[in-house]
Structures are given as C-alpha cells and as structure tokens.
Amino acid sequence: MLCADYGGAPVDRKSVLAAMQKALEQGKGKRKFTQSVELAINLQHIDLSVPKNRIDEEVQLPKGRGKGTKIAVFASGELAVKAKKVADLVIPPEEIEKIAGDKRRARKLATEYQFFLAETPLMPTIGKTLGQVLGPRGKMPRALPPNADPANVVNNLRNSVRARSRDKPTFHVAVGTEAMTPEDLTENAHLILERVQLKLERGRQNLGSVYVKTSMGPAVRISEEE
C-alpha cells in the first residue's frame, strides 16, 4: 500500500482505493462467513525496542467496522446497571479474582472481547490480578467514574480499532469487512494510515510497505504509482 521513502505528505487516497478494489476482487469466493479486510503495515528506520517509538493508537473508524465489536465492563452498583443496557458483558467486582484464578477463562475473556471499561476504583485490582493477561494484548480497561454514563463511550468503541505495533515492524489493523464498499473501506484505511504517520518520529519516512487484504485473499500492495 505504501512505498518506501515517504516525506510529510499523507498517503494518496486514490492509491488506497485502487489497492482496496483489487484486494476485494481477488479475495472473492463462496464462503460461509464475511471476510474481514485489514491493513498490514510495515515500519522502517525505527527502533521499536524503545517503547516510545511503538504505535498504540485507538482509532474511531468514520465508516464503522462493518461487524460487531464486543465490549466488557467491570462495574458495580448503578454503573453496572447502566452498562448492562449497552455492553456485551458486565463483570462485578467479586468475579475479578475468580477470573484471575482461572487462566484459561482469563485468556478466553481477553480474546473474545475487543475493549474493556472499568469503574475507576476497580482499576488497581484489575491491574494486579488481570494485568498480565490484558496488558500484553493492549486491552487494559479504560477508566469510568462510578457516576458516569457508559453509553457514549461504548457506542464510540463499537466503531473503533486499535493500531498496535508492539516491538515488531509489521502489524495488522482491521478496516472493515468485504460487505462494505471500497470507498468506505478506503476512508477507514486512509484515516488509520494518517494516524499512524502522525505518531511516527519521521512521519511517512518511517512507513515502509503497506498492504491490504481480505481474510482469505492475497495481499495487495498500495502503490502511489497506481
């Protein structure tokens, strides 16, 4: 998707669209599921052993994810009541220790849910008990005050993805599904690339190659020469 040696200019939207259309066409097939569409981003000329150089961005997609995002909330009292109306799972305080004591259950929870929220007073407990499971996956909860209304936060997260490089130069970010139009997928992808570029020390020069692909289809490189 991206070629080497990017200056400060954003990635050309037309190039992203051309690659998106090609990836969707090549990824077509009779399948029993709707394929996800994702970017594979390769960084260059950057030392990712230094934590501050890593990408860890939550991006709200302008055209949505095209499929459900599962959100869990650690809460009690009134906040738990509110959360039950909008979240997929509400975990009461007394369950935290039980989950932490069952490693298989903890890993399943971290895999099944994309985002976590937690009542502010519960954050230290969650950090001590579930931090080793949620932290490495970039899924530590976002804090919510006990009197907060979680509806807006949950609704925003439903259309969000996390762009996270860790210490590897290649990372993947979902931009939607094959059921979405190439134009909508392109808008999502373009925003993700802009956000990643803004976080890089040398901007676009730290972006190597970028590809777009469906779950089962071949990767298509975005080239500004398209």
matplotlib code that plots the C-alpha trace (Angstrom):
import matplotlib.pyplot as plt

x = [0.0, 2.8, 6.1, 9.4, 10.6, 7.5, 8.0, 5.4, 2.5, -0.3, -0.8, -2.7, -6.4, -6.6, -3.8, -5.5, -8.8, -7.1, -5.5, -8.7, -10.7, -8.1, -7.9, -11.7, -11.9, -9.1, -10.5, -13.9, -15.2, -18.0, -17.5, -19.8, -18.6, -18.0, -14.3, -12.6, -10.5, -7.2, -4.1, -0.6, 1.7, 5.5, 7.6, 11.1, 14.1, 12.7, 13.9, 10.9, 12.8, 12.2, 8.6, 8.0, 8.6, 5.8, 2.4, -0.6, -3.5, -7.2, -8.9, -12.6, -13.5, -15.6, -17.5, -17.7, -16.2, -18.9, -19.3, -19.9, -17.3, -17.6, -17.1, -16.9, -17.3, -16.0, -18.6, -20.9, -23.9, -25.6, -22.8, -23.3, -27.0, -26.3, -23.6, -25.9, -28.0, -25.2, -22.2, -21.9, -20.8, -20.7, -18.3, -19.0, -16.0, -16.4, -15.8, -12.4, -10.4, -12.2, -11.4, -7.7, -7.5, -8.6, -6.0, -8.0, -11.0, -8.9, -7.3, -10.7, -12.1, -9.2, -9.5, -13.3, -13.7, -12.1, -12.4, -12.7, -14.0, -13.8, -15.2, -12.3, -12.0, -11.6, -8.6, -5.8, -7.4, -7.7, -4.1, -2.8, -4.9, -5.6, -2.8, -0.6, -3.4, -4.9, -1.7, 0.3, -2.8, -3.2, -6.6, -6.2, -9.6, -10.4, -11.5, -15.0, -16.1, -18.8, -21.4, -20.6, -23.0, -21.1, -23.4, -21.4, -18.0, -19.4, -21.0, -17.8, -15.8, -18.1, -16.7, -13.1, -10.0, -6.5, -3.4, -0.6, 2.9, 4.4, 8.1, 7.7, 7.9, 4.9, 1.4, -2.2, -5.2, -8.8, -10.5, -13.9, -15.4, -15.9, -19.6, -18.6, -18.0, -14.4, -14.9, -16.0, -13.1, -10.7, -11.9, -11.3, -7.9, -6.8, -7.6, -5.7, -2.6, -2.8, -3.0, -0.1, 2.0, 1.4, 2.8, 6.0, 9.1, 9.9, 6.4, 5.9, 9.6, 9.1, 6.4, 7.8, 5.4, 1.6, -0.7, -4.5, -6.1, -9.2, -9.1, -8.6, -7.4, -3.9, -2.2, -2.2, 0.4, -0.7, 1.5, 1.5, 2.2, -1.2]
y = [0.0, 2.4, 2.5, 3.4, 7.0, 8.9, 12.6, 14.5, 14.2, 11.8, 8.6, 9.2, 8.2, 7.1, 4.7, 3.2, 2.9, 1.2, -1.4, -1.9, -2.6, -5.1, -6.9, -7.2, -8.6, -11.1, -12.1, -13.0, -16.6, -18.7, -18.7, -19.3, -16.1, -12.5, -11.8, -9.1, -6.5, -5.4, -3.4, -4.9, -2.0, -2.4, 0.2, 1.1, 3.0, 3.0, 1.3, -0.5, -1.8, 1.7, 1.7, 5.4, 4.6, 2.0, 2.5, 2.1, 4.1, 3.7, 4.9, 5.5, 4.5, 7.0, 4.3, 1.8, -1.7, -3.5, -6.1, -6.3, -5.3, -7.0, -4.8, -5.8, -3.6, -4.2, -2.4, -2.4, -0.6, 2.0, 1.9, -1.8, -1.3, 1.3, -0.8, -3.8, -1.8, -1.1, -3.5, -7.2, -8.3, -6.7, -8.2, -7.5, -6.9, -10.3, -12.0, -10.4, -12.7, -15.7, -14.9, -14.2, -17.5, -19.4, -18.7, -20.4, -18.3, -15.1, -15.7, -16.5, -13.3, -11.3, -12.9, -12.7, -9.1, -6.3, -3.5, -3.2, -0.5, -0.4, 1.6, 3.8, 2.3, -1.2, -0.3, -1.1, -4.5, -5.3, -4.2, -6.5, -9.5, -9.4, -7.0, -9.9, -11.1, -7.8, -5.7, -7.5, -7.6, -3.8, -4.4, -2.8, -1.2, 2.5, 4.0, 5.2, 7.3, 5.5, 8.1, 8.0, 7.1, 4.5, 4.7, 7.2, 5.5, 2.1, 3.3, 5.0, 1.9, -0.2, 1.6, 1.7, -0.4, -0.5, 0.0, -1.6, -2.4, -3.7, -4.4, -5.8, -3.7, -5.4, -5.1, -5.5, -3.3, -4.2, -1.6, -3.3, -6.2, -7.3, -6.4, -2.7, -0.6, 0.0, 3.7, 3.3, 0.9, 3.3, 6.1, 4.0, 2.8, 6.3, 7.6, 4.8, 5.5, 9.2, 8.5, 6.1, 8.5, 11.3, 9.1, 8.2, 10.2, 10.8, 10.6, 9.0, 8.2, 5.6, 3.8, 1.1, -1.0, -1.3, -3.9, -4.5, -8.0, -9.9, -12.8, -15.4, -13.3, -12.3, -9.2, -6.2, -3.5, 0.1, 1.9, 5.6, 4.7, 3.0]
z = [0.0, 0.8, -0.9, 0.8, 1.3, 2.3, 3.2, 5.1, 2.6, 3.5, 1.6, -1.6, -1.2, -4.9, -4.4, -1.3, -3.2, -6.2, -3.9, -2.0, -5.1, -6.3, -2.9, -2.7, -6.3, -5.7, -2.4, -3.7, -3.2, -1.9, 1.8, 4.8, 6.5, 5.8, 5.4, 7.3, 5.5, 7.1, 6.5, 7.0, 7.9, 7.8, 9.6, 8.7, 10.1, 13.6, 16.8, 18.2, 21.1, 22.6, 23.9, 23.0, 19.3, 19.2, 17.8, 20.1, 18.8, 19.2, 16.0, 15.6, 12.1, 10.2, 8.3, 11.2, 11.5, 9.5, 12.2, 15.9, 18.5, 21.9, 24.9, 28.6, 31.6, 35.2, 37.3, 40.4, 41.5, 39.3, 36.8, 36.3, 35.8, 33.1, 31.5, 31.1, 28.7, 26.3, 26.9, 25.9, 29.4, 32.8, 35.3, 39.0, 41.4, 43.1, 39.8, 39.1, 41.5, 40.2, 36.6, 37.5, 39.2, 36.1, 33.5, 30.7, 31.5, 31.7, 28.3, 26.7, 28.1, 26.7, 23.3, 23.0, 23.9, 21.9, 24.5, 28.3, 30.5, 34.3, 37.2, 38.4, 41.9, 40.4, 38.2, 40.8, 41.4, 37.7, 37.2, 39.9, 39.0, 35.2, 34.1, 32.9, 30.6, 29.4, 29.3, 26.7, 24.4, 24.7, 26.4, 29.8, 30.7, 30.2, 33.5, 34.1, 37.1, 39.2, 38.2, 34.5, 31.7, 29.7, 26.6, 24.6, 25.4, 24.4, 21.2, 20.1, 20.8, 18.7, 15.7, 16.9, 16.2, 17.8, 15.7, 17.8, 16.6, 19.8, 19.2, 15.7, 12.5, 10.9, 12.4, 11.2, 11.6, 10.7, 8.5, 8.0, 6.1, 2.5, 2.8, 2.9, -0.2, -1.4, -0.8, 2.8, 3.4, 1.8, 4.1, 7.2, 5.9, 5.0, 8.5, 10.1, 8.0, 8.8, 12.5, 12.3, 10.4, 12.9, 15.7, 13.9, 14.7, 11.0, 9.8, 6.4, 6.1, 8.8, 6.7, 4.6, 2.6, 3.4, 2.1, 2.1, 2.1, 2.9, 5.4, 2.7, -0.2, -1.3, -0.1, -2.4, -2.0, -2.1, -4.5, -5.3, -8.9, -9.3]

ax = plt.figure().add_subplot(projection="3d")
ax.plot(x, y, z, "-o")
ax.set_aspect("equal")
plt.show()
